[in-house]
Amino acid sequence: MSNHIAPHESETGLAELRGDCARMAPHWVVPAKIAPTPVAPSLIHGVTVPPASARLIDAMSEYGD
């Protein structure tokens, strides 16, 4: 068992943290959403699925039907 005792947090700890977050909020920029361009099924080729993965997906038919 450890004899280490955590230091008592100050009463202003949470208020200080909230203030820090409020000052940082303008710096957090949300990037613009980029919609992916749909790809025609005829252009999708060369995709291989390992047999174990195919069996796993096949066994989960209730989620995909």
PAZAPA-4460 file (N, C-alpha, C; in steps of 0.05 Angstrom, whole numbers, plus 32768, in hexadecimal, padded with zeros to 4 digits):
% residues 65
    n_x    n_y    n_z   ca_x   ca_y   ca_z    c_x    c_y    c_z   seq   type   mol
   8011   7FE9   8000   8000   8000   8000   8012   8019   8000     1      M     A
   800A   802D   7FF1   801A   8045   7FEE   8012   8059   8004     2      S     A
   8027   8068   800D   8022   807D   8020   801E   8098   8013     3      N     A
   801D   8098   7FF8   801B   80B1   7FE9   7FFE   80BC   7FEC     4      H     A
   7FFC   80D5   7FF3   7FE3   80E3   7FF7   7FE1   80F8   7FE1     5      I     A
   7FCB   80F7   7FD2   7FC7   810B   7FBC   7FC3   8126   7FC9     6      A     A
   7FCF   813B   7FBC   7FCB   8156   7FC7   7FAE   815F   7FC4     7      P     A
   7FA5   816F   7FD7   7F8A   8179   7FD7   7F87   818E   7FC0     8      H     A
   7F73   818A   7FB0   7F6F   819D   7F9A   7F64   81B7   7FA5     9      E     A
   7F6C   81CD   7F99   7F63   81E7   7FA2   7F46   81EB   7F9A    10      S     A
   7F38   81FC   7FA8   7F1C   8202   7FA2   7F19   820F   7F87    11      E     A
   7F2D   821C   7F7D   7F2B   8229   7F63   7F34   8217   7F4C    12      T     A
   7F3A   81FE   7F52   7F44   81EC   7F3D   7F31   81E9   7F26    13      G     A
   7F17   81E3   7F2B   7F04   81DF   7F16   7EFE   81F9   7F08    14      L     A
   7EFC   820F   7F16   7EF6   8229   7F0A   7F0E   8231   7EF8    15      A     A
   7F26   822B   7F01   7F3D   8232   7EF1   7F3E   8221   7ED7    16      E     A
   7F37   8207   7EDA   7F37   81F6   7EC3   7F22   81FF   7EAF    17      L     A
   7F0A   8206   7EB9   7EF5   8210   7EA7   7EFD   822A   7E99    18      R     A
   7F0B   823B   7EA7   7F15   8254   7E9A   7F29   824E   7E85    19      G     A
   7F3B   823B   7E8A   7F4F   8233   7E76   7F41   8228   7E5D    20      D     A
   7F2D   8218   7E61   7F1E   820C   7E4A   7F10   8222   7E3B    21      C     A
   7F04   8235   7E48   7EF6   824B   7E3B   7F09   825C   7E2A    22      A     A
   7F21   8260   7E34   7F34   826F   7E25   7F3F   8260   7E0D    23      R     A
   7F3F   8245   7E0E   7F49   8235   7DF8   7F34   8230   7DE3    24      M     A
   7F1A   8231   7DEA   7F05   822A   7DD8   7F07   8238   7DBC    25      A     A
   7F0D   8252   7DBB   7F0F   825F   7DA1   7F25   8253   7D8F    26      P     A
   7F38   8246   7D9B   7F4F   823A   7D8C   7F47   821F   7D80    27      H     A
   7F32   8213   7D89   7F2A   81F9   7D7F   7F17   81FC   7D67    28      W     A
   7F21   81F9   7D50   7F12   81FE   7D38   7F08   81E3   7D2D    29      V     A
   7EEF   81E2   7D26   7EE3   81C9   7D1B   7EE7   81CB   7CFD    30      V     A
   7EF5   81B7   7CF1   7EF9   81B8   7CD4   7EDF   81B4   7CC5    31      P     A
   7EDE   81C0   7CAE   7EC6   81BE   7C9D   7EC3   81A1   7C94    32      A     A
   7EAA   8198   7C93   7EA5   817C   7C8A   7EA9   817A   7C6C    33      K     A
   7EB7   8165   7C64   7EBB   8160   7C48   7EAB   8147   7C41    34      I     A
   7E98   814A   7C30   7E87   8133   7C28   7E97   8122   7C15    35      A     A
   7E99   8108   7C1A   7EA7   80F6   7C07   7E98   80F3   7BED    36      P     A
   7EA6   80F2   7BD8   7E9A   80EE   7BBD   7E92   80D1   7BBA    37      T     A
   7E79   80CB   7BB3   7E71   80AF   7BAF   7E81   80A2   7B98    38      P     A
   7E87   8089   7B9B   7E96   807A   7B87   7E83   8066   7B7B    39      V     A
   7E84   8064   7B61   7E73   8051   7B53   7E7C   8034   7B59    40      A     A
   7E69   8022   7B5E   7E70   8006   7B64   7E82   7FFA   7B4F    41      P     A
   7E80   8002   7B36   7E90   7FF7   7B21   7EAE   7FFE   7B24    42      S     A
   7EB3   8013   7B33   7ECF   801B   7B37   7EDC   800D   7B4F    43      L     A
   7ECC   7FFF   7B5F   7ED7   7FF1   7B76   7EDF   7FD5   7B6E    44      I     A
   7EF8   7FD0   7B6E   7F02   7FB5   7B66   7F1B   7FB0   7B76    45      H     A
   7F22   7F97   7B77   7F3B   7F8F   7B85   7F38   7F8D   7BA3    46      G     A
   7F1F   7F8D   7BAD   7F1B   7F8B   7BCA   7F1A   7F6E   7BD1    47      V     A
   7F2A   7F65   7BE4   7F2A   7F4A   7BED   7F23   7F49   7C0B    48      T     A
   7F13   7F35   7C12   7F0B   7F32   7C2D   7F15   7F17   7C37    49      V     A
   7F24   7F16   7C4D   7F2E   7EFC   7C57   7F16   7EEB   7C5F    50      P     A
   7F19   7ED0   7C5A   7F03   7EBE   7C60   7EF8   7EC0   7C7D    51      P     A
   7F09   7EC4   7C90   7F00   7EC7   7CAC   7EEE   7EDF   7CAF    52      A     A
   7EF5   7EF5   7CA2   7EE4   7F0D   7CA4   7ECA   7F09   7C96    53      S     A
   7ECA   7EFC   7C7F   7EB2   7EF7   7C70   7E9F   7EE5   7C80    54      A     A
   7EAA   7ED1   7C8E   7E99   7EC0   7C9F   7E8D   7ED0   7CB6    55      R     A
   7E9D   7EE2   7CC2   7E93   7EF2   7CD8   7E7C   7F03   7CCF    56      L     A
   7E7F   7F10   7CB8   7E6A   7F22   7CAE   7E51   7F11   7CA6    57      I     A
   7E56   7EF9   7C9A   7E40   7EE8   7C92   7E30   7EDF   7CAA    58      D     A
   7E3D   7EDB   7CC1   7E30   7ED2   7CD9   7E20   7EE8   7CE6    59      A     A
   7E24   7F01   7CDE   7E16   7F18   7CEA   7DFF   7F22   7CD8    60      M     A
   7DF2   7F0F   7CCA   7DDE   7F17   7CB6   7DC7   7F27   7CC2    61      S     A
   7DC1   7F23   7CDC   7DAA   7F32   7CE7   7DB0   7F50   7CE8    62      E     A
   7DC9   7F58   7CE7   7DCF   7F75   7CE7   7DCE   7F81   7CCC    63      Y     A
   7DD2   7F71   7CB7   7DD4   7F7C   7C9C   7DBC   7F77   7C8A    64      G     A
   7DA9   7F67   7C93   7D92   7F5F   7C82   7D7C   7F73   7C85    65      D     A
***
